[in-house]
Amino acid sequence: MAVAGCTKCIKYTLFFFNFIFWLAGGVVLGVALWLRHDSQTSNLLILQFDGQQAPGTFYISVYILI
């Protein structure tokens, strides 16, 4: 069964966009893992603001990205 004409163009366009989204997902995952395990970023959550512990919303947002 041969693919010809516009169907062939659609096939390669779909492959291209799937590859781009796969790469973007890998970048988002990589950045999220880097933020989670970086020592400088982790030290930000140890800081005290007006005597209270810093909020954990940073880790929550990183976990959502992961």
Phi, psi and omega in degrees: 000113184269145176255126184220162173069224184293331179297323178294320178296316179297321179300312181287327176295317178297317177299315181299311181292324175298319179295318179297315179294325177295316177296317180297320177297320177295322178293316179297317178297317179297316179294319180296317178293323177296315179295324182290322188254003179284133184291324179294322179290321179294328179292338178296329183278349177278340182300150177253133177246111181054040177080002181245152179292146179297147181292151181270017182293336178297311180294326178298316180292325177294319178295326176295320178296321179292000000 
